[in-house]
């Protein structure tokens, strides 16, 4: 049985020149909590891009490394990097078997990179969520953005906390990363 991080929650949000990503810390092994304080989010390209993953741990680290190479080759251009990444993912037979998803964002763009090479820009262009608690966190974030004056960082934290209250594969050990655009 492999360690699997599909049972996780990652939420990304960008608004008004601010990008925030958050994730819980739970790692499951089958139906058992193996670890409660894992880090599933990170900064890329000298702190200018945020990324988070759900899926197989080993697969996710391969994808992080590949994506960071694309960012280096494209000099940090997130849009061109996700397109190149999606093409490479779909063309490579080995990569198509990787079981992971990623959210990548900066203050201008946000994308979901799916396990079969799809690149999806969320319809609202602001919020994206993956993992087993993703729909709970996304629903909470949509409500909070519409009916509160919380900051982007507070929205991500509160939405992940709500997801942790509902989803048995999401815990309250929430980590948050934030970057701000040029002012």
C-alpha positions as CSV (number, residue, x, y, z in Angstrom):
1,X,0.0,0.0,0.0
2,X,1.4,3.4,-0.9
3,X,1.2,6.6,1.1
4,X,-1.4,8.7,-0.6
5,X,-2.2,12.4,-0.3
6,X,-5.4,12.4,-2.2
7,X,-6.9,12.6,1.2
8,X,-5.8,16.2,1.7
9,X,-7.0,19.7,1.1
10,X,-5.2,22.5,-0.8
11,X,-6.8,25.9,-1.4
12,X,-5.4,28.7,-3.5
13,X,-6.8,32.2,-3.7
14,X,-5.6,35.3,-5.6
15,X,-7.1,38.7,-5.4
16,X,-6.0,42.3,-5.7
17,X,-2.3,41.6,-6.2
18,X,-2.1,39.0,-3.4
19,X,-1.7,35.2,-3.8
20,X,-2.3,32.8,-0.9
21,X,-2.1,29.0,-0.8
22,X,-2.9,26.8,2.2
23,X,-3.0,23.1,3.0
24,X,-3.6,20.8,5.9
25,X,-1.0,18.5,7.3
26,X,-2.7,15.1,7.3
27,X,-1.1,12.1,5.5
28,X,-3.0,8.9,5.3
29,X,-1.9,5.3,4.8
30,X,-4.9,3.4,3.8
31,X,-7.5,4.3,6.4
32,X,-5.0,5.4,9.0
33,X,-3.5,8.8,9.8
34,X,0.2,8.3,9.3
35,X,1.3,11.9,9.9
36,X,-0.5,15.0,11.0
37,X,2.0,17.8,10.2
38,X,3.1,17.3,6.6
39,X,3.9,20.3,4.4
40,X,2.1,20.1,1.0
41,X,2.7,23.7,-0.1
42,X,5.8,25.5,-1.2
43,X,7.2,28.5,-3.0
44,X,8.8,28.1,-6.4
45,X,11.0,30.4,-8.6
46,X,12.6,32.5,-5.9
47,X,9.4,32.9,-4.0
48,X,7.4,34.3,-6.9
49,X,5.1,31.3,-7.4
50,X,3.1,29.3,-4.9
51,X,2.3,25.6,-5.4
52,X,0.5,22.9,-3.5
53,X,-0.2,19.2,-4.2
54,X,-2.6,16.4,-3.5
55,X,-1.8,12.8,-4.5
56,X,1.0,10.4,-4.2
57,X,3.9,12.1,-2.3
58,X,6.7,10.7,-4.5
59,X,4.8,11.7,-7.7
60,X,4.1,15.2,-6.3
61,X,7.8,15.8,-5.7
62,X,8.6,14.7,-9.2
63,X,6.0,17.1,-10.6
64,X,7.3,20.0,-8.4
65,X,10.8,19.5,-9.7
66,X,9.6,19.3,-13.3
67,X,7.4,22.4,-12.9
68,X,10.2,24.3,-11.3
69,X,12.4,23.4,-14.3
70,X,9.7,24.8,-16.6
71,X,9.6,28.0,-14.6
72,X,13.4,28.4,-14.9
73,X,13.2,27.7,-18.7
74,X,10.4,30.3,-19.1
75,X,12.0,32.8,-16.7
76,X,9.1,32.6,-14.2
77,X,6.3,33.1,-16.8
78,X,3.6,31.1,-15.1
79,X,1.2,30.9,-18.1
80,X,3.8,29.6,-20.5
81,X,5.2,27.3,-17.8
82,X,1.8,25.6,-17.2
83,X,1.2,25.2,-20.9
84,X,4.6,23.6,-21.4
85,X,4.1,21.5,-18.3
86,X,0.7,20.2,-19.5
87,X,2.1,19.3,-22.9
88,X,5.1,17.4,-21.4
89,X,2.8,15.6,-18.9
90,X,0.4,14.4,-21.7
91,X,3.2,13.3,-24.0
92,X,5.2,11.3,-21.5
93,X,3.9,7.8,-20.8
94,X,5.6,7.7,-17.4
95,X,4.2,11.1,-16.3
96,X,0.7,10.1,-17.3
97,X,0.8,7.4,-14.7
98,X,1.7,9.8,-11.9
99,X,-1.1,10.2,-9.3
100,X,-1.0,13.9,-8.2
101,X,-2.6,17.2,-8.8
102,X,-1.2,20.7,-8.3
103,X,-2.4,24.2,-7.8
104,X,0.1,26.8,-8.9
105,X,-0.5,30.6,-8.6
106,X,1.0,34.0,-8.4
107,X,-0.7,37.4,-7.8
108,X,-1.9,37.4,-11.5
109,X,-2.8,33.8,-12.4
110,X,-4.1,30.6,-10.8
111,X,-4.2,27.1,-12.3
112,X,-5.0,23.6,-11.5
113,X,-2.8,21.0,-13.1
114,X,-4.6,17.7,-13.2
115,X,-3.3,14.1,-13.1
116,X,-3.7,13.6,-16.8
117,X,-2.0,16.8,-18.0
118,X,-5.0,19.2,-18.1
119,X,-4.4,22.8,-17.3
120,X,-7.5,24.4,-15.8
121,X,-7.9,28.1,-15.0
122,X,-10.8,28.4,-12.5
123,X,-13.9,30.0,-13.9
124,X,-13.8,32.9,-11.4
125,X,-10.0,33.2,-11.9
126,X,-9.5,33.6,-8.1
127,X,-10.1,30.3,-6.2
128,X,-8.9,26.8,-6.8
129,X,-9.1,23.7,-4.5
130,X,-7.9,20.1,-4.8
131,X,-7.9,17.0,-2.6
132,X,-10.7,15.2,-0.8
133,X,-11.6,18.3,1.2
134,X,-11.2,20.6,-1.7
135,X,-14.9,21.0,-2.5
136,X,-15.6,21.9,1.2
137,X,-12.9,24.5,1.3
138,X,-13.9,25.9,-2.1
139,X,-17.5,26.3,-1.0
140,X,-16.5,27.9,2.3
141,X,-14.1,30.3,0.4
142,X,-16.8,31.3,-2.1
143,X,-19.1,32.2,0.8
144,X,-16.5,34.0,2.7
145,X,-15.4,36.1,-0.3
146,X,-18.9,37.0,-1.0
147,X,-20.2,37.7,2.5
148,X,-17.2,38.9,4.5
149,X,-14.4,41.5,4.6
150,X,-11.7,38.9,5.5
151,X,-8.2,39.2,3.9
152,X,-7.2,36.6,1.4
153,X,-5.0,34.9,4.0
154,X,-7.9,34.8,6.5
155,X,-10.2,33.4,3.9
156,X,-7.9,30.6,3.0
157,X,-7.3,29.7,6.7
158,X,-10.9,29.8,7.7
159,X,-12.0,27.8,4.6
160,X,-9.5,25.1,5.3
161,X,-10.6,25.0,9.0
162,X,-14.2,24.6,7.8
163,X,-13.1,21.8,5.5
164,X,-11.2,20.1,8.4
165,X,-14.4,20.2,10.5
166,X,-16.3,18.3,7.7
167,X,-13.7,16.1,5.9
168,X,-12.2,13.2,7.8
169,X,-9.1,13.3,5.6
170,X,-8.3,16.9,6.4
171,X,-6.9,18.1,9.7
172,X,-6.5,21.5,11.5
173,X,-2.7,21.6,11.1
174,X,-3.0,24.3,8.5
175,X,0.0,25.9,6.8
176,X,-0.3,29.1,4.7
177,X,2.0,30.8,2.2
178,X,1.4,34.3,0.8
179,X,3.1,36.5,-1.9
180,X,2.2,40.0,-3.0
181,X,2.6,41.4,-6.4
182,X,4.5,44.5,-7.5
183,X,3.2,47.7,-6.0
